[in-house]
Amino acid sequence: MTAEDSTAAMSSDSAAGSSAKVPEGVAGAPNEAALLALMERTGYSMVQENGQRKYGGPPPGWEGPHPQRGCEVFVGKIPRDVYEDELVPVFEAVGRIYELRLMMDFDGKNRGY
């Protein structure tokens, strides 16, 4: 094995390791870097399942019960090119976010709510 082969193998190993850390639904998103930066800044997790991408729930360091029924806020008519990295700072200005769910199309765009 040459030095170039060794370097290439190490690069592909580190690339595979770093992509394993990117949650499904975030990997390949048009704003993947911004979403990863948001998760690192806030400590929240993000996962995509059943046509929605969930951010948070519960927040890091949360102690106590889950929010009661009726504490959920619905926001509609969200532009389809806006994602969590832009929505979270707006909502954080009002208070702590327990969970944010953004409905997603299978092509990776948000559905506007």
Sequence and secondary structure as in RCSB ss.txt:
>XXXX:A:sequence
MTAEDSTAAMSSDSAAGSSAKVPEGVAGAPNEAALLALMERTGYSMVQENGQRKYGGPPPGWEGPHPQRGCEVFV
GKIPRDVYEDELVPVFEAVGRIYELRLMMDFDGKNRGY
>XXXX:A:secstr
  HHHHHHHHHHHHHHHHHHTS TTTTT TTHHHHHHHHHHH   EEEETTEEEEESS TT  S    TT     
    TT  HHHHHHHHHTTS  SEEEEEB TTS B   
